[in-house]
Amino acid sequence: MKRFSLALMLVVSLFVATAFAASAESFTAHSVKVQTVADAKVSAVDTGVVLSGKVVKIINDHEFLFSDSTGELLVLTNGQKLDQALLTGPVDITGQIVQDFMYTQVKADSITAHN
């Protein structure tokens, strides 16, 4: 009887652990989307972002300083070359948060200019 109880507890434990792992996996950081620079700066690495604002300064071909009403942060592109047209109006950025040594940055998946 003790063996049966122990085996049953083991099966139930494995079932609960598997169900918990599956539910935790379906709720990843990418499913969370922050919408302001201030929220991005206090969010975890790999958190998804959807930002609207303006480009303050193009640093080089693959990074620029972005601003909204809550602050500024550096945005890195995935090899997408930037052009000066981004400076003329508002932009939307989707991507995820990455961490440099001391700074929170956004790695952009897409950048859309609204000219």
N, C-alpha and C positions, 0 to 999 in steps of 0.2 A: 504494500500500500504506500509506503514511504517513497519507493522508486517512482510509482505512478504520479504521486503528488509533485515530486521534484521534476519529473519530465514535463508535466503539465505547466508548472510554473516557468520552466525554461522556454517552452513553446510560446506561452503568452508573452513573456518578456521579449523574445525575439520579434514577435508580431508587433508589439507596441513600439519597440525601437525602430523597426523598419518603417512603420507608419509615420513616426515622428520625423525620421530622416527624409522621407519623401515630401512631407509637408514643408519642412525647412528648406529643402532644395527648390521647391516651387516658388518660395518667397525669397528671391535673391535681392541683392542691393540694386541691381539694374531695374527691378520693378518699381523702386522708389524713385521718383523724379522730383528734385528740388528745382525751384523756379526763380530764386534770387541768388545773387553773389553772396550775401550774408549767410544764407542757409547752406550754400555750397562750402563755405569756409569752415563750417562746423560739422559737416557730414563726413561719413566714412569713405575711405578709398573705394572705388568702383561703384559708388552711388550714381545713379543716372541723373542728368541735368537737362532741363529745357529752359534756356535763358533768352530773354529779350532785352536788348539794350543797344549800345553803340561801341564801335571800335575807337579807342582813344588814340592808339599809336601802333603802327605795324613795326615790330621789332626786327624781324627778318622774314624770309620767304615762307616760313612754317610756324611762326608764332606772333601773337599780338596781344596787346593789353585791351581788355574788355571792361566796360563799365555799365552798371545799371544804377538805379536810384539808391541802392544799398551798399555799393562799394565797387572795387575793381579787383580783377584777377587776370592772370596770364592764361591764354588759351593756346594750346598746341594743336596743330592740324595733323592729319594722317597723310602727309605727303601732298595734300592739296595746296597748290601754290596760291598765295594771296595776291590780290591786286588792289590798287588804290581806290577802286570803286567801292570798297567796303567802308571807306572813310566818309562817304557822302550821305549816309542815312542809317536808319535802324537795321539791326540784324537779329536773326534768330539762330541760336546754337543748340544743337543736341549733342550729347556725349556723356562722358563719365569723369568722375573726379579721380585725379592721380596725385600722388604726393611726391614732392621734391624733398630735399633735405629739410627745409624749414617752411616751405610754402605750399599751399593748396593750389593746384592748377586744374584746368579742365582739358581733357583730350577730346577734341571735337570729332564727331562722326559726320556731322553736316553743318554747314554754315550757309544761311540763306539771307541775302541782302534784299531790302525793301526799298528800291529806288523809285 
